Amino acid sequence: MRVIRAGIDTYQQPVVYMHRDCEICRSEGFVAMTRVQMQLGHRTLIATLNVVVGDMVAVDEVALSEAAWNALAPEPGVLASFRHPEPAASVGALRAKVFGERLDESQYLALMQDAVASRLSDLELAAFVAASAGERMDQGEATALTRAMLAVGQRLDWGEGLVLDKHCVGGLPGNRTTPIVVAIIAALGYRIPKTSSRAITSPAGTADTMEVMAPVALDLPAMRRVVEREGGCIVWGGNVRLSPADDIMIRIQRPLDFDSDGQLVASVLSKKIAAGSTHVLIDMPVGPTAKVRSEVAGAHLATRLGGTASAFGLELDVYRSDGRQPVGVGIGPALEALDVLKVLRNDADAPADLRERSVALAGALLEMVPGNAAGTGASRANEVLDSGRALAKFLAICEAQGGFREPPHAEFTADVTAGVSGRIAAIDNRRLARIAKLAGAPGSPAAGLATALRIGHVVQRGQPLFAVHAQSRGELAYALEYAATAAPFAVEEVA
Amino acid sequence: MRVIRAGIDTYQQPVVYMHRDCEICRSEGFVAMTRVQMQLGHRTLIATLNVVVGDMVAVDEVALSEAAWNALAPEPGVLASFRHPEPAASVGALRAKVFGERLDESQYLALMQDAVASRLSDLELAAFVAASAGERMDQGEATALTRAMLAVGQRLDWGEGLVLDKHCVGGLPGNRTTPIVVAIIAALGYRIPKTSSRAITSPAGTADTMEVMAPVALDLPAMRRVVEREGGCIVWGGNVRLSPADDIMIRIQRPLDFDSDGQLVASVLSKKIAAGSTHVLIDMPVGPTAKVRSEVAGAHLATRLGGTASAFGLELDVYRSDGRQPVGVGIGPALEALDVLKVLRNDADAPADLRERSVALAGALLEMVPGNAAGTGASRANEVLDSGRALAKFLAICEAQGGFREPPHAEFTADVTAGVSGRIAAIDNRRLARIAKLAGAPGSPAAGLATALRIGHVVQRGQPLFAVHAQSRGELAYALEYAATAAPFAVEEVA
């Protein structure tokens, strides 16, 4: 079968498109959604079959989805052969987990090996996620899974010395402390090689925000050069692919969203250990619309993180923060970048909450370093910010990543005003995020919304609650229409 | 967005293809594999998004997979709108099940309503299957799930009188008793409206075998006409769609293959009750390569089936049969049909085991009818077969379904011979099935294999073990190549 490119993005799932009347479908008894093993020179790939009944491919052609195309990187005109894949070796382990057994390290290793080789289907991975939900994956298993995820990925070695990192579990709109923390820590001479994600369901990921200020799609050698020169970086993890097993698990876990401390621990720590980190601070926002919803749940998760970290000799602290409302003014890549730059530049209108959080996190991370006295971290962080050294370091990192640029401003903006006077009793983070997405974020980097209002603030009827930013009139109207009914701010009339 | 047909078969999964640069992807923040809700006139459908990066669709077009196209049946040039779907109402119930809770009837109803409306993703359905595996779905839950599956489907009403049925759990190659049992039962004046499945992973389903002798893709009114005229039918269940929830669950369960008596009970009984059956005989082959692997497992499943059946006032008996080896001579649609016709025609070379099983099953089903004396069923079945009345009834049913035809014969055949002399110690049903599929079954109905050898038979070196039948030289070679290494017959040298 002649290989062509389908030009269809099915995210990470490899899909092949064959004609219903092709020889191979007939002889192998392949039907739609069969899993097939493709051989292309020395490379093999297991993919899901979609059967073409129209004219997208000829009977002697096979078209590959982007994930399959990128995995195999075929030469023009190359031929592929197909067969039924052998059952994955880890199917027994999967079955055991589904039936309630505890798995050992070799079983988790088999599962992760098959996951990265795409020998396990998405249905099987979903079954694994469900079977590991809640308390069904204990501390020892989380450690075993972490080890397995590490074994099937890469592991960075930075040589001598400390490697610091910070990580936030569960997003809060506008909580864009990472660029500031990295700038502070690197300005103080520590190594902090930070990889971040793009938005999947949120209006901006740290990588999206950083990208409006500098290139982020660096590969591993480029990332290493930046860190060797400047001590820190803020790059998109997608091109670095330190933990391919985690990338796959996240693809399945995110839409299912079954809480599991065990899976979260393995996901976070496998990436940190793979990045060569020695000291990690976890930012854990706690609030009713945040990922961690109560102090009890937070304490439990912190214990689990600490337990597995210490099994790998990784120093880990947890910083529990307010997860009830957004941080900073902007929500959306460019608007958040503006907040970051204002803090770094010590602008008069820099959002105080974003600065405070960044200083607290940088301070806590500094105090994890052996020899640094307790209670000195925040003041050192403030000093570095005030002196402009953090800004200088941030700009140097941007230059090393490919060049600093100012964030763009949106072409259209409109205010949404309060319908009644009163006190803001609650803020729905998810509705704010949705408005920013409807306005075009993160696809249009300048889109999103801006608000400085917080719980407890008193507003007057007709006063702006937030401003919507968009790059087209249509998207602006779209966001405003939803905003009119969604009421992300709950305003209590004051008696 | 203008709706066009993609001409891509993704089995039952609705998929929509939109261009990466389309307005809707940008404004809604849709990315590959997002689930989107499509509005088309008064109809809505939830589908998975595949993002086109090539030229398959224009930026103002959306292409629909076959499942989406068939579900919406769009008029030419019609426009569709899209938005994010609301979370399914049953997500709470799914979550509860995953976290180990017992669900009640209203929760199962919510799950099945969302499943048939495709508000639950395949990942969520897989999680549900995993969470219900093994003993995680008790008797009461199986009954509640059965009731929920019935509530979201159709239910046939045949008016007064008995409605008999037989069902086989777990396939055995060549175990094609259904056409014979239906012919016997209908010839004796009983009503037996039988729906059967096509092969998914096997070389032939009962519907495939029946189709080489008569049309089977009847819709519900046509099926009803056949049964009203002849008392029985053997049609493909896919066009009748009595239990859409079961069709969906089977699509997920089959590739995962986690045994669960609870799910199996709900699947089988929801279809039988929906078909209006009053008396059902379950054929349960037990053997190491069959679905039910031990007598203990068989007894347990029989108890569960009986318990739920009686909650619905359905009479149910289980007939446990030998599941160690194939039945009849042929494996593949036409070859199995030839066996069926030989039994019905009382040919001298009719496979004795297929006749015996059919008679035993028909006899057991007859003895379930109130007033029929125990021990008389098999002799009545034999009588009807011997007298030619079963054959006449079968031909009449075929005529009513659209006309009888003789099964085709394959163009190419080749024998596979014994490499050593000895006694057949075991037969691997799965390898035999694979050879038949490589030869082209069920896509080429005449393809498959034929063998009369059974466990205990003694063969001489060079003697044929089985004959491969194919419609092309390539497929024949392909099947023979695999057969040479697979050794489906374990021959023990006799000392």
Interface residues (C-beta under 8 A of the other chain):
Chain A: R5 A6 G7 I8 D9 T10 Y11 Q13 Y17 R20 E23 C25 R26 S27 E28 G29 V31 A32 M33 R35 N50 V51 V52 V53 G54 D55 M56 S65 E66 R95 V98 F99 G100 S121 D122 L123 E124 A126 A127 F128 V129 A130 A131 A133 G134 A199 I200 P203 I252 P255 L256 F258 K437 L438 G440 A441 P442 G443 S444 S472 G474 E475 Y478
Chain B: R5 A6 G7 I8 D9 T10 Y11 Q13 Y17 R20 E23 C25 R26 S27 E28 G29 V31 A32 M33 R35 N50 V51 V52 V53 G54 D55 M56 S65 E66 R95 V98 F99 G100 S121 D122 L123 E124 A126 A127 F128 V129 A130 A131 A133 G134 I200 P203 I252 P255 L256 F258 K437 L438 G440 A441 P442 G443 S444 S472 G474 E475 Y478
